[in-house]
Amino acid sequence: MAFFTGEHECKLDAKGRLVLPSRLKSVLPSASKNSIVVRKGFEPNLIIYPLSEFQNIYARINSLNEFSSEQRKLKRNLFSSISQVDLDSNARFLIPKSMILHCGLEKEVILIGVGNIIELWNPIIYKKNLIKNSEEFSKLAQKYLDV
């Protein structure tokens, strides 16, 4: 299982391609060395999955009941927000235009290792989504991590 951590500042090229930093690429499982899955996040970000990690998500989405209108809507919206993208020999991949717009991406981007996934953000929007107050951070850690 992949374990991603840290913040990685990167740049998109003029065509909307991004080079996956070597530190993140080195952690990718071998099955994901040539292909990854990118999903629009619930916030204005993207979620990058190794193929093996996405298979778990796929199974959960695909098991939704097609006879339930609510579950069909969820399934449709989730699958339409996902793209499998190829990595070239330089670990570069093309971000679809709709995903660039979803995140408000420009030239500068930041990749955040979040355990089994990588989040991709516009750095300005990312900073707005961080916890700035150490007391609030501590309380959330206590509440959800039993620290």
Secondary structure, DSSP 8 states (H G I E B T S, - for coil): ---B-SEEEEEB-TTSEEE--HHHHTTS-GGGSSEEEEEE-SSSSEEEEEHHHHHHHHHHHHTS-TT-HHHHHHHHHHHHTEEEEE--TTSEEE--HHHHHHHT--SEEEEEEEBTEEEEE-HHHHHHTS---HHHHHHHHHHHH--
